[in-house]
Amino acid sequence: MTIEFFVNGMPVLVQADPMKRLLDVLRENLSMAGTKEGCGEGECGACSVLMDGRLVNSCLIPMAQVEGTRVETIDGLRESAAGQILSEAFAEAHSVQCGFCTPGMMMATLALLKGNPDPTEGEIRLALSGNICRCTGYDMIIDGVMLAARRAREQGVAW
């Protein structure tokens, strides 16, 4: 099946089985290795991407549902001003240890900050609740999100 959609603002046309997972198409067909596979069951959040502005687990999305959508990945986020702020804040707050969960955490953060540029700690914890980190204990990730949100507001950067 030929599937047409947008990835990080660029039009994409792929030949794929309609039941092939979005995660696999991103990694295998489009060589976007930033999105990670953790559990493969939608429980860990490592594969999180935005699809039409909504946070989804790409390991659960069959390509048949991707036709005509806009997908944002960590690979695209890295290239943006917001992504730079987020990366720097995560580094400064020591939010990254092994780094495996980081792409999903950053995409969940992006989804949150697009709708709420000044979240409370509780709102951040809720927004990240679908993402598992086995290294940090989450407090440093929360600190990184709060720092990124503050810096974006100070610099007038929109998410």
Residue pairs with C-beta under 8 A, 6 or more apart in sequence:
1 15
1 16
1 17
1 18
1 63
1 64
2 13
2 14
2 15
3 13
3 14
3 15
3 16
3 18
3 63
3 64
3 66
3 67
4 11
4 12
4 13
4 67
4 68
5 11
5 12
5 66
5 67
5 68
5 69
5 70
5 71
6 12
6 69
6 70
6 71
7 26
7 30
7 32
7 71
7 72
7 73
7 76
8 71
8 72
8 73
8 75
8 76
8 79
9 70
9 76
12 30
14 25
14 29
14 30
14 63
16 25
16 29
16 63
17 63
18 62
18 63
18 64
19 62
19 63
19 64
20 62
20 63
21 58
21 59
21 60
21 61
21 62
21 63
22 49
22 51
22 58
22 59
22 61
22 62
22 63
22 66
22 71
23 35
23 37
23 47
23 58
23 59
23 61
25 63
25 66
26 32
26 35
26 49
26 58
26 71
26 73
27 33
27 35
27 37
32 73
32 75
34 73
34 74
34 75
34 78
34 103
35 46
35 47
35 48
35 49
35 58
35 73
35 74
35 75
35 103
36 46
36 47
36 100
36 101
36 103
36 104
37 46
37 47
37 59
38 44
38 45
38 46
38 47
38 100
38 101
38 104
38 132
39 46
39 59
40 59
41 59
41 60
42 57
42 59
42 60
43 132
44 101
44 104
44 131
44 132
45 57
45 101
45 104
45 105
45 108
45 128
45 130
45 131
45 132
46 100
46 101
46 103
46 104
46 131
46 132
47 57
47 58
47 59
47 104
48 55
48 56
48 57
48 58
48 103
48 104
48 107
48 108
48 130
48 131
49 55
49 56
49 58
49 71
49 72
49 73
49 74
49 107
50 56
50 71
50 72
50 107
50 110
50 111
51 61
51 66
51 69
51 70
51 71
51 72
52 69
52 70
53 70
53 111
53 114
54 111
55 107
55 108
55 111
55 130
57 130
72 107
72 110
73 107
74 103
74 106
74 107
76 83
77 83
77 86
77 106
77 107
77 110
78 84
78 87
81 157
82 110
82 113
82 152
82 157
82 158
82 159
83 106
85 148
85 151
85 152
85 155
85 157
86 106
86 109
86 110
86 144
86 148
87 106
88 148
88 151
89 95
89 144
89 145
89 147
89 148
89 151
90 96
90 102
90 105
90 106
90 141
90 144
90 148
92 144
92 147
93 140
93 141
93 143
93 144
93 147
94 136
94 140
94 144
95 102
95 105
95 136
95 140
95 141
95 143
95 144
95 145
96 102
96 136
97 133
97 135
97 136
98 134
98 135
101 131
101 132
101 133
101 134
101 135
104 131
105 128
105 131
105 133
105 141
108 127
108 128
108 130
108 131
109 124
109 127
109 128
109 145
109 148
110 159
111 127
112 119
112 123
112 124
112 127
112 128
112 145
113 119
113 145
113 148
113 149
113 152
113 159
114 159
116 123
117 149
117 152
117 153
117 159
118 149
118 153
119 127
119 145
119 146
119 149
121 142
121 146
124 142
124 145
124 146
125 138
125 142
128 138
128 141
128 142
128 145
133 141
151 157
152 158
152 159
